[in-house]
Amino acid sequence: MLVAIDIGNTNVVLGVFHAGSSDLRVKWRLQSNTQRTTDEYMALITSLLEHEGLCPDTVSGVVISSVVTPLTRVFRKLSQLLFTTEPVIVSAGIRTGMPIRMENPKEVGADRIVNAVAAYERHRQALIVVDFGTATTFDVVSADGCYLGGCIVPGIGISLDALVNRTDKLPPVEIVKPARVIGKNTVSSIQSGIYFGYVGLIEGIVRRIAKEMELTPLVVATGGLGSLFHQEEGLFHEYLHDLTLQGLKILYERNRHG
């Protein structure tokens, strides 16, 4: 089995693939906690594996993408101790099969490259990946498979938290698609502003990227709230919930032999 681990600022997502298969056997989402020790994560993951009838001894490979350096060290050690294998870690110098056309390729978050590789492997055409995470990121890939760069904007959760925490009378609200733009009370007004504000943001950025590229790229969504915005007709070509884990599997195969 292959264990793919995506370490983000908010969550650690683990996926288990059977050998030789692109089908995800099981997936877990844990809190990213830099105060939790390797032993604590080991105990938790061992319990999760046992609950699914899986044994750590059957894991033949581990691949890690991380934007949280302390947790990279924790999960590297976990891989060595629990799975007795040295993990493939997505970092500068790894074989991605995708040229990085950035001023400093080392600056690009590992998760962004993983998403771009997975989406391009799936479609083999110019595309934009919109990832709804702690930040909302736009990653652009050319028709010939080069990573061109992109945009980073505050995530929806961050924006909503800032609005609520910096005002005296605005309440926390659930992030949903409202029935109408014109809100009839405070809650629906906030929901409208958050949802349709981000729809407009996505449409505007995608339109400007397409103008710079002088073509119409495919637009793929991923990340937790991507499923909500995929409801908006014409906004995305598709929503791929497990895009990052699939990308990690691809990169593992490209780097497993050294």
Protein Blocks (a to p, Z undefined) as FASTA:
>chain_A
ZZdddddfkbccdddddehiabdfbdcdddddfkbcfklmmmmmmmmmmmnopafklpcb
dcdddfbfklmmmmmmmmmmmnopacddddehiaehpacdbfblmlpcfklmmmmmmmmm
mnopacddddddfbdcdddddfkopafbdcddddfklmmmmmmmmpfklccddddddfbf
bdcbfklmmmmmmmmmmmmmmmmmmmmmmmmnopacddddedjklmmmmmpghkambdcf
klmmmmmmmmmmmmmnZZ
